[in-house]
Amino acid sequence: MTVAAHRTVVPDEHHSAAVDYEPISVDGKTVVVVGGTSGIGRAITLALAIEGANVVPTSRTEERVAATAAAARERGAAALEHTCDVTDRDSLDALADAAVERFGTVDAVVNSPGAIARASVADVTDDEWARVLDVQLTGVHRTVQTFLDRADLESVVNVASLSSALGIEDLAAYSAAKGGIDGYTHAAAKDLGPDVRVNAVRPGFVATPQTADAYAEGSHRYERIVERASIGRIGRPADIAGAVVYLLSPAASYVTGETITVDGGFTPSAF
Ligand SMILES: NC(=O)c1ccc[n+]([C@@H]2O[C@H](COP(=O)([O-])OP(=O)(O)OC[C@H]3O[C@@H](n4cnc5c(N)ncnc54)[C@H](OP(=O)(O)O)[C@@H]3O)[C@@H](O)[C@H]2O)c1
């Protein structure tokens, strides 16, 4: 290639890249948020509602589902109320059928179901281990399979955790499950691409009903989080939502198998 020809090609490529930019938007998408009725999942549901998506916030408890759906409607979204239990395939089938019937299809699923056992490797019981893995890992897989079968899924976002990368005491089963989410996110991105993108967000320490005791203001853990995080405070559920909106949007159409950490700078901070 001559220098002159090279000069002709490069500006054209730049020009076409600028024209092809896709926005950070979920307007008109239908998104099911599993575990979307409390804490991080609820904040994700409401952010998606504000950004113009149709939302299906779901979990086991009818009152929580109804309250979150009402909050989404207050923010201008169409919202379907439907419970589910990720440990029960029939309930996931019923959820998917109801969502497809209401909205025509489901474009994306966000997996944010919570289950925790505060027990060390030495003490965790088989029942605690099985419960946490069933909700946090197998439940996510069941959900993905269910929606693959019933909808034209484009995108999945799983809620991961720092506990897969950093040792946190008394979280043996939880950390194992979240390590599984990291591997599952990579495997699913490979298996389901190019049609379905699969990504994760990895929150830092976020104040939610699940963590109310562990990170109570003034506690040892709270002080450690505030001291180490470069942003200097504990996370809020809404802090996590923007990364999910981005990952579900056309702006992220070349992003899959990736995890975005949102931890206020906790992980990359030494002292
Ligand atoms: N908070 C943090 O610091 C933090 C950090 C990293 C990662 N995470 C992860 O973020 C996700 C959300 O946690 P959170 O702190 O927001 O907890 P949360 O406020 O307790 O919310 C958990 C949600 O999961 C639902 N849920 C529980 N069991 C379920 C099941 N079997 N089937 C369907 N839904 C179920 C709950 O509703 P029902 O009780 O009505 O079912 C609720 O909506 C979890 O995966 C958690 O591990 C949290």
PDBQT file of the ligand as one rigid body, heavy atoms in Angstrom, charges set to zero:
ROOT
HETATM    1  N1  LIG A 301     -25.191  -5.726  48.903  1.00  0.00    +0.000 N 
HETATM    2  C1  LIG A 301     -23.929  -5.946  48.561  1.00  0.00    +0.000 C 
HETATM    3  O1  LIG A 301     -22.986  -5.392  49.161  1.00  0.00    +0.000 OA
HETATM    4  C2  LIG A 301     -23.625  -6.871  47.415  1.00  0.00    +0.000 A 
HETATM    5  C3  LIG A 301     -22.318  -6.889  46.928  1.00  0.00    +0.000 A 
HETATM    6  C4  LIG A 301     -22.003  -7.714  45.860  1.00  0.00    +0.000 A 
HETATM    7  C5  LIG A 301     -22.976  -8.496  45.286  1.00  0.00    +0.000 A 
HETATM    8  N2  LIG A 301     -24.247  -8.475  45.783  1.00  0.00    +0.000 N 
HETATM    9  C6  LIG A 301     -25.239  -9.326  45.123  1.00  0.00    +0.000 C 
HETATM   10  O2  LIG A 301     -26.277  -8.508  44.620  1.00  0.00    +0.000 OA
HETATM   11  C7  LIG A 301     -27.486  -9.270  44.538  1.00  0.00    +0.000 C 
HETATM   12  C8  LIG A 301     -28.571  -8.500  45.278  1.00  0.00    +0.000 C 
HETATM   13  O3  LIG A 301     -28.192  -8.363  46.621  1.00  0.00    +0.000 OA
HETATM   14  P1  LIG A 301     -28.827  -7.269  47.603  1.00  0.00    +0.000 P 
HETATM   15  O4  LIG A 301     -27.772  -6.903  48.554  1.00  0.00    +0.000 OA
HETATM   16  O5  LIG A 301     -29.505  -6.240  46.777  1.00  0.00    +0.000 OA
HETATM   17  O6  LIG A 301     -29.878  -8.197  48.392  1.00  0.00    +0.000 OA
HETATM   18  P2  LIG A 301     -31.396  -8.021  48.816  1.00  0.00    +0.000 P 
HETATM   19  O7  LIG A 301     -31.742  -6.600  49.048  1.00  0.00    +0.000 OA
HETATM   20  O8  LIG A 301     -31.597  -9.009  49.904  1.00  0.00    +0.000 OA
HETATM   21  O9  LIG A 301     -32.209  -8.515  47.516  1.00  0.00    +0.000 OA
HETATM   22  C9  LIG A 301     -32.241  -9.858  47.149  1.00  0.00    +0.000 C 
HETATM   23  C10 LIG A 301     -33.386 -10.075  46.173  1.00  0.00    +0.000 C 
HETATM   24  O10 LIG A 301     -33.401 -11.460  45.778  1.00  0.00    +0.000 OA
HETATM   25  C11 LIG A 301     -34.745 -11.950  45.893  1.00  0.00    +0.000 C 
HETATM   26  N3  LIG A 301     -34.685 -13.392  46.077  1.00  0.00    +0.000 N 
HETATM   27  C12 LIG A 301     -34.149 -14.082  47.136  1.00  0.00    +0.000 A 
HETATM   28  N4  LIG A 301     -34.300 -15.400  46.942  1.00  0.00    +0.000 NA
HETATM   29  C13 LIG A 301     -34.919 -15.559  45.734  1.00  0.00    +0.000 A 
HETATM   30  C14 LIG A 301     -35.350 -16.676  44.989  1.00  0.00    +0.000 A 
HETATM   31  N5  LIG A 301     -35.195 -17.940  45.442  1.00  0.00    +0.000 N 
HETATM   32  N6  LIG A 301     -35.960 -16.481  43.792  1.00  0.00    +0.000 NA
HETATM   33  C15 LIG A 301     -36.137 -15.230  43.321  1.00  0.00    +0.000 A 
HETATM   34  N7  LIG A 301     -35.753 -14.115  43.990  1.00  0.00    +0.000 NA
HETATM   35  C16 LIG A 301     -35.159 -14.283  45.178  1.00  0.00    +0.000 A 
HETATM   36  C17 LIG A 301     -35.323 -11.157  47.061  1.00  0.00    +0.000 C 
HETATM   37  O11 LIG A 301     -36.741 -11.082  47.086  1.00  0.00    +0.000 OA
HETATM   38  P3  LIG A 301     -37.700 -12.174  47.796  1.00  0.00    +0.000 P 
HETATM   39  O12 LIG A 301     -37.230 -12.338  49.203  1.00  0.00    +0.000 OA
HETATM   40  O13 LIG A 301     -39.054 -11.574  47.640  1.00  0.00    +0.000 OA
HETATM   41  O14 LIG A 301     -37.559 -13.428  46.997  1.00  0.00    +0.000 OA
HETATM   42  C18 LIG A 301     -34.764  -9.775  46.740  1.00  0.00    +0.000 C 
HETATM   43  O15 LIG A 301     -35.533  -9.140  45.743  1.00  0.00    +0.000 OA
HETATM   44  C19 LIG A 301     -27.162 -10.622  45.170  1.00  0.00    +0.000 C 
HETATM   45  O16 LIG A 301     -26.824 -11.553  44.156  1.00  0.00    +0.000 OA
HETATM   46  C20 LIG A 301     -25.954 -10.322  46.027  1.00  0.00    +0.000 C 
HETATM   47  O17 LIG A 301     -25.181 -11.453  46.260  1.00  0.00    +0.000 OA
HETATM   48  C21 LIG A 301     -24.593  -7.674  46.829  1.00  0.00    +0.000 A 
ENDROOT
TORSDOF 0
